Amino acid sequence: MTPPSPSLLLDWYDRHRRVLPWRLATGTPDPYRVWLSEVMLQQTTVAAVGPRYTRFLARFPTVAALAAAAWEEVAEEWAGLGYYARARNLHAGAKALAAQGFPRTGEGLRAIPGIGPYTASAVAAIAFGQPVVPADGNVERVAARIFRVETPLPAAKKRLTELAQGWMTDAGARARPGDFAQALFDLGATLCTPRNPACALCPWREGCAAQAAGVQASLPRKAAKAARPTRHGVHFLLFDDSGRMLVRRRAEKGLLGGMLEVPGTPWRAEPWPDAEALAHAPLPGPDWRRLPGEARHGFTHFELRMTLLTARLPGEAALPGHAWMNPAEARAGMPSVMHRLLDLLDSPAAAMADRGQDSF
């Protein structure tokens, strides 16, 4: 079967392109804005990113402004978007880019800290008109169906990337690489969707090998995932007389690096017995009270279950490595996993426990 012409997709895109905050109708794209949108969109939905993208730009309107900002400011603005290594890489990359400017090629962009092959290709194509096809999940899905690639992911990734790049042999695609990349994104997001693809509306329907064979809904195939292990943690929420809460900042490297958290135990495979958990409390003296229920949060490689103990500290205490913060200010700088933990405070069961139950 002859693959469909890229010009058909570009014609469709010109009529049906999505209106997105980071997508210009006319003019030359700003590489900083393209880069920022691509980083934010990794493993996050367009609906979730839209307002956060606009807010982030208002606070850090240029790559120089982002480079000059303290990490704590960046972490605060990123809170809730998840995958916090992206924010660390974004900040590190901004420092390099502010010093040297944006390279115009994928190879040059990949040399910037934190910019991987996909993001480099996306910025090169959209901001600088380089003839490359950035292969995200949408593009992989479209390629798997057009060429009927039945090898499961992730083993098929290299082949799908090569097939997608093959579209750049077309003169129309080479003339508009940024538009062609975004047309692929839109096709995968709106018509060639993971479930129930709208093949009747697709501009590439006639050249799609998977649609011709009736297997489009089953592609791309994915290898079975191993079950995620469970980890457990106990956290200690301490308030002072003025209502401030005790927080600490996680180490810069590693999971949720540099983010604020409620102090607690390490996260491990075995549940924590009370006596062992209390050894990790920021202070041994307060009358710690366990709140009912547990908070759950799914990370990429494990499922986390957390319990929360609370106490009130009369007077003041300075604890090395910790800080007292207004709860609203602390929440603003915390990741989603900590928000779920703090939500235990608002449960009806917590209100019952506040009458003196579940104390240590």
C-alpha positions in Angstrom: 0.0 0.0 0.0 1.3 3.5 -0.9 1.7 5.7 2.2 -0.4 8.8 2.2 1.0 12.1 1.1 2.2 14.6 3.7 0.4 17.4 1.7 -2.9 15.9 2.6 -2.1 16.2 6.3 -0.9 19.7 5.9 -4.1 20.7 4.1 -6.1 19.2 6.9 -4.0 21.0 9.5 -4.5 24.4 7.8 -8.3 23.9 8.2 -8.4 22.2 11.6 -5.3 23.2 13.6 -5.9 23.5 17.4 -5.7 26.9 19.0 -3.1 26.5 21.8 -1.4 29.1 24.0 2.0 28.2 22.7 1.1 28.0 19.0 1.4 31.2 16.9 -1.1 31.8 14.1 1.5 34.0 12.3 5.1 35.1 12.8 8.3 33.3 13.9 8.0 31.0 17.0 10.0 32.0 20.1 12.3 29.0 20.8 12.0 29.6 24.6 8.2 29.3 24.4 8.3 26.2 22.2 10.8 24.6 24.5 8.8 25.4 27.6 5.6 24.0 26.1 7.3 20.8 25.1 8.8 20.3 28.5 5.4 21.0 30.2 3.5 18.7 27.9 5.7 15.6 28.6 3.4 13.1 30.4 0.8 15.9 31.1 -2.4 16.8 29.3 -2.9 19.9 27.1 -5.9 20.8 29.3 -3.7 20.8 32.4 -0.8 22.6 30.8 -2.7 25.5 29.2 -3.3 27.8 32.2 0.0 26.7 33.9 2.0 27.6 30.8 0.4 31.1 30.7 1.1 31.6 34.4 4.7 30.4 34.2 5.4 32.8 31.3 4.0 35.7 33.3 6.5 34.9 36.0 9.4 34.0 33.8 8.8 35.7 30.5 12.2 35.0 29.0 14.9 32.4 29.2 17.1 35.0 30.9 14.4 35.6 33.6 14.1 31.8 34.2 17.9 31.5 34.4 18.1 34.3 37.0 15.3 32.9 39.2 16.1 31.0 42.4 15.3 27.3 42.2 12.8 27.8 45.0 10.8 30.1 42.8 10.8 27.7 39.9 9.8 24.8 42.1 6.9 26.8 43.5 5.6 27.6 40.1 6.0 24.0 38.9 4.2 22.5 41.9 1.3 20.3 40.8 2.6 19.5 37.3 4.5 16.4 38.4 7.7 14.8 37.2 9.8 17.5 38.9 13.1 16.4 37.3 11.7 18.3 34.2 11.7 21.5 36.2 15.2 20.9 37.4 16.4 20.2 33.9 14.4 23.3 32.6 16.2 25.5 35.1 19.6 24.1 34.3 19.0 24.4 30.6 17.9 28.0 31.0 21.2 28.9 32.6 23.1 27.4 29.7 20.9 29.0 27.1 21.0 32.4 28.7 24.8 32.3 28.5 25.1 31.1 24.9 21.7 31.5 23.1 19.6 28.8 21.5 21.4 26.4 19.1 19.4 26.1 15.8 19.9 22.3 15.2 18.8 19.2 17.0 22.4 18.2 17.6 23.2 21.6 19.2 20.1 21.5 21.4 20.9 18.0 22.7 24.1 19.4 24.1 22.1 21.7 26.4 21.7 20.2 29.9 18.3 18.5 30.3 17.2 18.6 26.6 16.7 15.1 25.2 16.3 13.8 21.6 12.6 14.4 21.4 12.6 17.9 22.8 15.6 18.9 20.7 13.8 17.7 17.6 10.6 19.5 18.5 12.3 22.8 19.1 14.5 22.4 16.0 11.5 21.7 13.8 9.0 24.2 15.2 11.2 27.1 16.2 14.0 26.8 13.6 12.4 25.0 10.6 14.8 22.1 10.7 13.7 19.0 8.6 13.2 16.6 11.5 10.1 14.9 12.9 9.8 14.8 16.7 8.4 11.4 17.6 6.2 11.7 20.7 3.5 9.2 21.7 1.0 10.7 19.2 3.5 10.5 16.3 4.5 6.9 17.2 0.8 5.9 17.2 0.2 7.5 13.8 3.2 5.8 12.3 2.4 2.4 13.8 -1.0 2.6 12.2 -0.1 4.1 8.8 2.7 1.5 8.3 1.0 -1.3 10.3 3.9 -1.9 12.7 2.9 -4.7 15.0 6.1 -5.0 17.0 5.2 -4.0 20.6 6.5 -0.8 22.2 9.0 -0.1 23.5 10.9 -2.4 21.1 9.3 -0.6 18.1 10.3 2.9 19.1 13.4 3.0 16.9 11.6 1.7 13.9 8.7 4.1 14.4 11.1 7.1 14.7 12.8 6.1 11.4 9.4 5.8 9.6 8.3 9.1 10.9 11.5 10.8 9.8 10.9 9.3 6.4 8.1 11.8 5.9 10.7 14.5 5.6 11.7 13.1 2.2 8.5 14.8 0.9 9.1 18.4 -0.4 5.9 19.7 1.2 6.9 18.4 4.6 10.4 19.8 4.2 9.1 23.2 3.3 7.0 23.3 6.5 8.6 21.1 9.1 7.2 22.9 12.1 3.7 22.8 10.8 4.1 19.2 9.7 5.2 18.2 13.2 2.3 20.0 14.8 -0.1 18.5 12.3 1.1 15.0 13.4 0.5 16.0 17.0 -3.0 17.2 16.2 -3.9 14.2 14.2 -2.8 11.9 17.0 -4.6 14.0 19.7 -7.9 14.5 17.9 -8.5 11.7 15.4 -5.9 9.0 15.6 -6.6 8.6 19.3 -5.5 5.6 21.4 -9.1 4.3 21.6 -11.8 4.6 19.0 -9.8 6.4 16.3 -12.0 8.5 14.1 -10.8 7.0 10.8 -13.8 8.3 8.8 -12.5 11.9 9.3 -8.8 11.2 8.9 -7.0 12.8 5.9 -4.7 9.8 5.7 -7.4 7.2 5.9 -6.9 5.9 2.3 -3.2 5.2 2.8 -3.4 3.7 6.3 -2.3 0.0 6.3 -3.8 -0.7 9.7 -7.2 0.8 8.8 -7.2 -1.3 5.6 -6.6 -4.4 7.6 -9.1 -3.4 10.3 -6.5 -3.5 13.1 -6.1 0.2 13.7 -7.6 0.2 17.2 -5.1 -2.5 18.4 -2.0 -0.5 17.3 0.5 0.3 18.6 0.9 -2.8 20.6 2.5 -2.6 24.0 4.5 -5.1 25.9 2.9 -6.1 29.2 4.0 -3.9 32.1 5.3 -5.4 35.3 3.2 -4.6 38.4 4.4 -1.5 40.2 5.8 -2.3 43.7 4.3 -0.6 46.8 6.3 1.6 49.1 5.2 3.0 52.5 5.9 6.2 54.4 4.9 7.9 57.6 5.0 11.7 57.8 4.9 14.1 60.8 2.9 17.4 60.5 3.9 19.7 63.3 2.2 23.1 64.0 3.5 25.8 66.2 1.3 28.2 68.3 0.9 30.6 65.5 -0.4 27.9 63.1 2.7 27.6 61.0 3.7 24.1 59.9 7.2 22.6 59.9 8.6 21.7 56.5 11.9 20.6 55.0 13.3 20.7 51.5 14.3 17.5 49.8 17.8 17.0 48.5 18.4 18.6 45.1 19.2 15.3 43.4 16.7 12.4 43.2 13.0 12.0 43.2 11.1 15.4 43.8 14.5 17.0 44.2 14.5 20.5 45.8 10.7 20.4 46.6 9.2 21.1 50.0 7.8 18.2 52.0 6.3 17.3 55.3 9.1 15.6 57.3 8.8 11.9 57.4 10.4 8.5 57.1 12.1 7.2 54.0 9.7 5.4 51.6 10.3 1.7 51.6 8.8 -1.6 50.7 7.8 -2.7 54.3 5.2 -0.8 56.4 6.5 1.1 59.3 5.8 -0.1 62.9 4.9 2.9 65.1 8.0 2.7 67.3 10.3 2.6 64.3 8.5 5.4 62.5 8.6 7.7 65.5 12.4 7.5 65.5 12.2 9.6 62.3 10.0 12.3 63.9 11.4 15.8 63.7 10.9 16.1 67.5 10.5 13.3 70.0 8.5 15.2 72.6 5.1 16.1 71.1 2.0 14.0 71.5 1.8 12.6 68.0 -1.7 11.7 66.8 -2.3 9.5 63.8 -5.0 10.7 61.4 -7.3 8.0 60.0 -6.9 6.7 56.5 -3.9 6.8 54.2 -2.8 8.9 51.2 -1.9 7.2 48.0 0.1 8.5 45.0 1.3 6.7 41.9 4.8 7.4 40.7 6.1 6.0 37.4 7.9 3.0 39.1 6.0 2.5 42.3 2.8 3.1 44.3 3.2 5.1 47.5 1.0 4.8 50.6 1.5 7.3 53.4 0.0 7.9 56.8 0.1 11.2 58.6 0.8 12.0 62.3 0.1 15.5 63.6 1.1 17.4 66.8 1.2 20.9 68.1 4.3 22.4 69.6 3.9 24.9 72.4 6.4 27.7 72.1 9.1 27.9 69.4 11.8 25.6 68.3 14.5 26.0 65.6 15.3 22.7 63.9 18.3 22.4 61.6 17.3 21.7 58.0 13.7 22.6 58.6 11.6 25.8 58.4 8.3 27.1 59.8 5.9 28.3 57.1 2.4 29.5 56.6 0.4 26.4 55.5 -0.9 28.1 52.3 2.7 29.2 51.4 4.0 25.8 52.1 1.4 24.1 50.0 2.3 26.3 47.0 5.8 24.9 47.0 4.8 21.3 47.5 4.4 18.6 44.9 1.0 16.8 44.4 2.1 13.8 46.5 2.3 16.2 49.6 -1.1 17.8 48.7 -2.7 14.3 48.9 -1.1 13.7 52.2 -2.3 17.1 53.6 -5.8 16.3 52.3 -6.1 13.8 55.1 -6.5 16.8 57.4 -9.8 17.7 55.7 -11.5 14.3 55.9 -14.5 13.7 58.2 -12.6 10.9 59.9 -9.9 13.4 60.8 -12.5 15.6 62.4 -13.6 12.7 64.6 -10.0 11.9 65.5 -9.5 15.5 66.6 -11.6 14.7 69.6 -8.7 12.8 71.2 -8.6 9.4 69.4 -5.6 7.7 67.9 -2.9 9.4 70.0 0.6 7.8 70.7 
